[in-house]
Amino acid sequence: MNIGKLTVTDGAAHTPAAPTNFQVERAYANSDELTVKWNLADYSTIKNYLLYLDNTFLGGRYDDTLYVKHLPAKTGTLKLYAVGADGSRSLATEAPLNEAAAVSDVKVEPGKDGNVKVSWTNPQVSGEKTVTVKSDTGSWRYAAKPYSQTVKVAADKSKVTIANAPVDSSRYVVNVDNAGGTTATATGAFADAAIEPYPACSVIWNGDNVTLARPETQDWRYLYMTEKWIGENGKQQQENQLGASYTYSQNTPPITGIIRGRTTPASYARSIPRQS
């Protein structure tokens, strides 16, 4: 006897409701990659989500987003099912996929003057475009002040320049939406033309010792200590890198010469004796 499936239930109905707010979040230009998102329901009622393109299974997980590395087709209907505790499936929530009507070859050129040039290749059927340049708030390299600008572009145009973008090397997301087609997405980093100064409040003197707190800004990698002095002639002498041992405030072996950034936990500080 062959049994394809055996289910033991308590007799109650556990079929979950269909997922809500299901949509294509990013359809990456010049690739078969795709990211979708939806509203995540409580785990007590839903144990998994399953994604299909028409009848082709693309993946599943209990989360509010799913990345697809390779789409089997450019057009079709995306279907998302919720799975209950007893394995029952909800009705599908659908989202159209029409990459054949999307723009392609999206190119982004962030300038150090804050202008972002976006260009693309129009599809055979080209409508009015909606172009959005915004900060990638889901990235580790985020902008201090999230940025977002949206412009409309005529159907026969294939490029636009958007002004006043960040120049702090934070990450961006560019979406180009052709009417009737799936939105094409490109990601990258804004130009890097700004340096945030090390704040004076992070330098604390205690007698002959100085404590340097780890900078909160992302825009740093190494912190070098240098010394300046005024000679007897009243003129500033050359700067030398401080030959001090920079010691962690925790029980960690000392390092000499530099303070590393980004990978150092925020709780660390350095105490450096005043040079005689």
Secondary structure, DSSP 8 states (H G I E B T S, - for coil): ---S------SS-------SS-EEEEEETTSS-EEEE-----TTT--EEEEEETTEEEEEESSSEEEES--S-SEEEEEEEEE-TTS-B---EEEEEEGGGS-EEEEEEE-TTS-EEEEEE--SS---EEEEEEE-TTSSS--SS--EEEEEE-TT--EEEE-S---B--EEEEEEEETTS--EEEEEE--B-------GGGEEEETTEEEEE--SSSS-SEE--EE--B-TTS-B---EE---EEEESSS---EES-EE-SSS-TT-EEEEE---
